[in-house]
Amino acid sequence: MTTPPIPLRSRLSGERAVTDWRSLCPHQDRQALYLVSDDLDLLDAAEAVATDDTARVSEWLVRGLLSRPREDRVAAWTDDPDTTFEFLIVQPYVLAVEIGVAGNAGAD
């Protein structure tokens, strides 16, 4: 008996992880890192990229909801590499949301 495939959204949800800036640097260096705005759900973005939904992805890029990291942010994260991110890998890209500084995430 064959096990049914796991739906894409469920699979992506299970693959979410948290890391610091140091781990994302290689992806930034190869121009594969994209930031997801707080106004866009990471799973929605990952699902659209994974299914080649170019209309939605293009709209998010134009609106700035999905973007390459700005140089000033990269410099700040390099200065404070403990900044943490929730991320998903959608080959060949890495989509990430900044969530804070390790040990301080959720602090007021």
N, C-alpha and C positions, 0 to 999 in steps of 0.2 A: 504494500500500500504506500502510495506517494504522499508525502507531506505537502499541503498546499503552500504556495509561496506567501511570504509575509508581505502585506500591503506596503507600498513605498513609504507612506507617511509614518507608519508604525516602525518600520525599519530605521528610518532617519531619526525618529524620536529616541530609539534605543541607542543610537550612535552618538548622541550629543555628549560632549565632554567639556571639562574646564581645564584651562592651562594658563600659563603666564606668557608674557611677551617674548621671553627667550625662545620658547618653543615655536612661536609664530614667525620669528625673524627669517628663517630659511624660506618660508612661503612668501613673505614680503619681498625678499631678495629676488625671487624668481617671478615676481609680479603676479602671483596667484592668490593673494589675500584680498578679500573684499569685506568691508565693514557693513553690517546690517544696522540700520537706525533703530532706535528704541520704538519708533512708530511702525515698525514692520516686524512681524513674527519671524524668528529664525527658521522655524519649520516651513512656513509659507515660502520664504526665499529659497531654501534648499530644495524644496519640492519643485518649484518653478524652474530652477536651474537644472535639476536632474531630469526633468521632462522636456527640456528645451522650449519652455514657454516664453519665446522671445518677446511677445507683446507685453507681458507682465514685467519681465526683467528689464526691458527697454524703458518702460514707464517708470519703474523704480530708479533706474540709473538717471533719467532726466530729472526726476523729482528729488534726487539726492538721498533716497531711502536705502540705496545700495550703492556703495562707492569704494574707490580705492582709498587707502589711508592718506591723509594729507601729510606733507613733510613735517609740519609743526607737531602733529600728533606722534609721528614716528620718533621724532627727536625726544619728545616727552616720555614716551614709553621706553626708549633706550636709556634715558636718564633714570627711570624708575621701572626696571624690568620686572618687578613683582606685580605689576598691573595684571589683573586676571581677566580672562575672556571665556565666554561660552562659545563653542565652535562646532562646526560640522564640516566634514570633508565631502565634497561633491566633485569628484575628479574632473578636471585637473585643478579645481578651485578649493579654497578654504574660506568659508563664510564665518565671520566672527562678530560677537557683540561684546563690547567692553562692559564688564560687570563690577570692576573696582580694583582695589589693591589687596593682595593676599593678606588675610588676617583682618582686613577692614571692610570687606564686602558686606553691605547692608548696614554699616555703621552710620549713625546720624552725624 
